[in-house]
Amino acid sequence: MFKKIKVILLMAIFILSVALTSVLYAAQNPDFKSYKEVFLPINEKDAKLTITAEEVPDAAGYVYLFSTIKEAKLEEVQAEENVLVNNTPEKKKIGSVDCLAFKVLDKEKPIKLKVSFMVPNFYSIKNEAAEESTGPGGTYRVSYSFTCPVASGIDTYSLKILLPENNEILTVTAPKTYEIGMEGKNRYILVNMKGKEGKKGLSFAESVSMDFVIKKESTTKNILVWIVSLGIAATFLVFNKKQLGEEGKEVS
């Protein structure tokens, strides 16, 4: 009799633990439509990280952002299409991943959340090997990685890192596929993971990494560009003056 009661109790505890795990999983399984990270230089060393996430709140009415950089300091929080109960986030975990959780007023409505952080010394990791192999100093390694901790994945994920002004990319170790361009006076490197045909842009536990070396543009190169530009301008002026002189002679 005692053995039967013990077996029944053990089964009840097992069923209860599975049920609680399912509830917890459901409560921490937000639905991400997009997750966009942009690093913008504030100066030669520090960056401003802006995360824009479009997501559906979980069963408990929370939306999440992931704390990928411990040193990052929260600066500004903006919400569209829904209302946050409080702009100050709670610190939670999804699995073993640290995250910032924001409670929304209406858990049935999606939200577009835009949050900015100040990231100290993001561009100032000295890369001695690159410096030795490339001659003149001023080479730095920039490295960042994001791993999707959400079981349902993220429909579209993008990562964009802008370089400090007058810096250029020397070598890229990761990712394999990327885009390089200019935004104002800043070069950037971009990776965009778009979902298609029912497949997520970034699946659970899938990572996106950026690892590259930057350096200051060559002063000699800039001087040569300036000299060539000045030479072209001077030639143009001389040519125009000569043309005007000849036209003046013809009129007289």
C-alpha positions as CSV (number, residue, x, y, z in Angstrom):
1,M,0.0,0.0,0.0
2,F,2.8,2.4,1.0
3,K,4.7,1.6,-2.2
4,K,1.6,2.4,-4.3
5,I,1.1,5.8,-2.5
6,K,4.8,6.5,-3.1
7,V,4.5,5.8,-6.8
8,I,1.4,7.9,-7.1
9,L,3.2,10.8,-5.3
10,L,6.2,10.5,-7.5
11,M,4.0,10.5,-10.6
12,A,2.1,13.6,-9.3
13,I,5.4,15.4,-8.6
14,F,6.7,14.6,-12.1
15,I,3.5,15.8,-13.8
16,L,3.5,19.0,-11.7
17,S,7.1,19.7,-12.6
18,V,6.4,19.2,-16.3
19,A,3.4,21.4,-16.1
20,L,5.4,24.2,-14.3
21,T,8.2,23.9,-16.8
22,S,5.7,24.2,-19.7
23,V,4.2,27.3,-18.1
24,L,7.6,28.9,-17.5
25,Y,8.6,28.0,-21.1
26,A,5.4,29.6,-22.4
27,A,5.9,32.7,-20.3
28,Q,9.5,33.2,-21.6
29,N,9.0,32.4,-25.2
30,P,8.5,35.8,-27.0
31,D,7.8,35.9,-30.7
32,F,10.5,38.1,-32.4
33,K,9.6,39.5,-35.9
34,S,12.8,41.4,-36.1
35,Y,15.9,42.2,-34.0
36,K,18.3,44.9,-35.3
37,E,21.6,46.0,-33.7
38,V,23.5,49.1,-34.8
39,F,26.8,50.2,-33.3
40,L,27.5,53.9,-34.0
41,P,30.8,55.6,-32.9
42,I,30.5,58.4,-30.3
43,N,34.3,59.0,-30.5
44,E,37.4,57.0,-31.4
45,K,36.8,54.4,-28.6
46,D,33.2,54.4,-27.5
47,A,30.0,53.3,-29.3
48,K,26.3,53.8,-29.0
49,L,24.4,50.6,-29.5
50,T,20.8,50.9,-30.6
51,I,18.6,47.8,-30.6
52,T,15.3,47.8,-32.4
53,A,13.1,44.8,-31.8
54,E,9.6,44.0,-33.1
55,E,8.1,41.3,-31.0
56,V,4.9,39.9,-29.6
57,P,4.8,39.8,-25.8
58,D,5.0,36.4,-24.0
59,A,2.1,34.9,-21.9
60,A,3.2,37.0,-18.9
61,G,3.1,40.2,-20.9
62,Y,6.9,40.8,-21.1
63,V,9.1,41.7,-24.1
64,Y,12.9,41.1,-24.0
65,L,16.2,42.5,-25.1
66,F,19.4,40.5,-24.6
67,S,22.4,41.7,-22.5
68,T,25.2,40.7,-24.8
69,I,27.7,43.3,-23.4
70,K,28.0,43.6,-19.6
71,E,29.6,47.0,-19.7
72,A,26.8,48.6,-21.8
73,K,24.9,51.3,-20.0
74,L,21.2,51.8,-20.7
75,E,20.5,55.4,-22.0
76,E,17.1,55.6,-23.7
77,V,13.9,53.5,-24.1
78,Q,11.2,54.1,-26.7
79,A,8.1,52.1,-27.5
80,E,5.7,52.2,-30.4
81,E,2.4,50.4,-31.1
82,N,2.1,49.4,-27.4
83,V,2.8,51.0,-24.1
84,L,5.4,50.0,-21.5
85,V,4.3,49.8,-17.9
86,N,7.8,51.0,-16.9
87,N,10.8,52.2,-18.9
88,T,13.1,50.6,-16.3
89,P,13.7,47.0,-17.3
90,E,13.8,43.9,-15.0
91,K,16.7,41.6,-15.1
92,K,15.7,38.1,-16.1
93,K,17.0,35.0,-17.9
94,I,15.8,33.1,-20.9
95,G,17.5,29.7,-20.3
96,S,21.0,30.7,-19.2
97,V,21.0,34.0,-21.2
98,D,20.8,37.3,-19.3
99,C,18.2,39.7,-20.7
100,L,16.3,42.8,-19.9
101,A,12.5,42.4,-19.6
102,F,10.0,45.1,-20.1
103,K,6.3,44.7,-19.0
104,V,3.8,45.9,-21.6
105,L,0.3,47.3,-20.8
106,D,-1.5,45.1,-23.4
107,K,0.0,41.7,-23.8
108,E,-2.1,40.9,-26.8
109,K,-0.5,43.7,-28.9
110,P,2.9,43.6,-30.6
111,I,5.4,46.2,-29.9
112,K,8.3,48.0,-31.5
113,L,10.9,48.6,-28.9
114,K,13.9,50.8,-29.5
115,V,16.6,50.9,-26.8
116,S,20.0,52.6,-26.8
117,F,23.1,51.8,-24.7
118,M,26.5,53.5,-24.3
119,V,29.3,50.9,-24.9
120,P,32.7,52.0,-23.6
121,N,35.9,51.1,-25.4
122,F,34.1,49.1,-28.2
123,Y,36.6,50.2,-30.9
124,S,39.8,50.2,-28.8
125,I,40.9,46.5,-28.6
126,K,44.5,46.7,-29.7
127,N,45.5,44.0,-32.2
128,E,49.2,43.6,-31.8
129,A,49.5,40.8,-34.4
130,A,47.9,43.0,-37.1
131,E,50.0,45.9,-36.1
132,E,53.2,44.0,-36.5
133,S,52.2,42.5,-39.9
134,T,51.0,45.7,-41.4
135,G,53.7,48.1,-40.5
136,P,52.4,51.5,-39.1
137,G,50.4,51.4,-35.9
138,G,46.8,52.3,-35.4
139,T,45.3,48.9,-36.1
140,Y,42.5,47.7,-33.8
141,R,40.4,44.6,-33.7
142,V,36.6,44.9,-33.4
143,S,34.8,41.7,-32.3
144,Y,31.1,41.1,-31.5
145,S,28.8,38.0,-31.4
146,F,25.1,37.4,-30.9
147,T,23.5,34.0,-30.3
148,C,19.7,33.6,-30.6
149,P,18.4,32.3,-27.2
150,V,14.7,32.2,-28.3
151,A,13.3,28.7,-29.0
152,S,11.1,30.1,-31.7
153,G,13.9,31.9,-33.4
154,I,14.0,35.4,-35.0
155,D,12.3,36.1,-38.3
156,T,14.9,38.8,-39.3
157,Y,18.1,39.7,-37.6
158,S,20.6,42.3,-38.7
159,L,23.9,43.6,-37.3
160,K,25.5,46.8,-38.5
161,I,28.8,48.2,-37.1
162,L,29.9,51.7,-38.2
163,L,33.6,52.6,-37.9
164,P,34.9,55.8,-36.4
165,E,35.5,58.5,-38.9
166,N,38.7,58.2,-41.0
167,N,39.0,54.5,-40.3
168,E,38.9,51.7,-42.8
169,I,38.5,47.9,-42.6
170,L,41.8,46.1,-43.1
171,T,40.8,42.4,-42.8
172,V,37.6,40.6,-42.0
173,T,37.7,37.2,-40.2
174,A,33.9,36.8,-39.8
175,P,31.3,36.6,-41.1
176,K,31.8,35.0,-44.5
177,T,29.1,37.0,-46.2
178,Y,28.7,40.7,-45.4
179,E,28.2,44.1,-47.0
180,I,30.5,47.1,-46.7
181,G,29.4,50.6,-47.4
182,M,29.4,54.3,-46.4
183,E,26.9,56.2,-44.2
184,G,27.8,59.8,-44.1
185,K,31.5,60.0,-43.2
186,N,31.6,56.5,-41.6
187,R,32.3,53.2,-43.3
188,Y,30.2,50.3,-42.1
189,I,30.0,46.5,-42.2
190,L,26.6,44.8,-42.3
191,V,25.1,41.3,-42.0
192,N,21.4,40.7,-42.6
193,M,19.8,37.4,-41.8
194,K,16.3,37.4,-43.5
195,G,13.9,34.5,-43.1
196,K,12.2,33.0,-46.2
197,E,9.9,30.1,-47.1
198,G,9.0,29.4,-43.5
199,K,12.6,29.4,-42.3
200,K,13.7,31.8,-39.6
201,G,16.5,34.3,-40.3
202,L,18.2,33.2,-37.1
203,S,17.3,29.9,-35.5
204,F,17.5,28.9,-31.9
205,A,21.2,28.7,-30.7
206,E,22.4,30.0,-34.1
207,S,25.1,32.7,-33.8
208,V,26.2,35.7,-35.9
209,S,29.8,36.9,-35.3
210,M,31.7,39.9,-36.6
211,D,35.5,39.9,-36.2
212,F,37.6,42.4,-38.2
213,V,40.6,44.7,-38.0
214,I,40.3,48.5,-38.6
215,K,43.0,51.1,-39.0
216,K,43.3,54.8,-39.6
217,E,43.4,55.9,-43.2
218,S,46.9,56.6,-44.5
219,T,47.9,60.3,-44.1
220,T,50.0,59.9,-47.2
221,K,47.0,58.7,-49.1
222,N,44.9,61.6,-48.0
223,I,47.6,64.1,-48.9
224,L,48.0,62.5,-52.4
225,V,44.2,62.7,-52.9
226,W,44.3,66.4,-51.8
227,I,47.3,67.2,-54.2
228,V,45.6,65.4,-57.1
229,S,42.3,67.3,-56.4
230,L,44.2,70.6,-56.2
231,G,46.1,69.8,-59.4
232,I,42.8,69.1,-61.3
233,A,41.3,72.3,-59.9
234,A,44.3,74.4,-60.9
235,T,44.4,72.9,-64.4
236,F,40.7,73.6,-64.8
237,L,41.2,77.3,-63.8
238,V,44.2,77.7,-66.1
239,F,42.2,76.2,-69.0
240,N,39.2,78.4,-68.3
241,K,41.4,81.5,-68.1
242,K,43.1,80.6,-71.4
243,Q,39.7,80.1,-73.1
244,L,38.4,83.4,-71.7
245,G,41.5,85.1,-73.0
246,E,41.1,83.7,-76.5
247,E,37.4,84.7,-76.6
248,G,38.4,88.2,-75.5
249,K,40.9,88.5,-78.4
250,E,38.3,87.4,-80.9
251,V,35.8,90.0,-79.7
252,S,38.3,92.8,-79.9
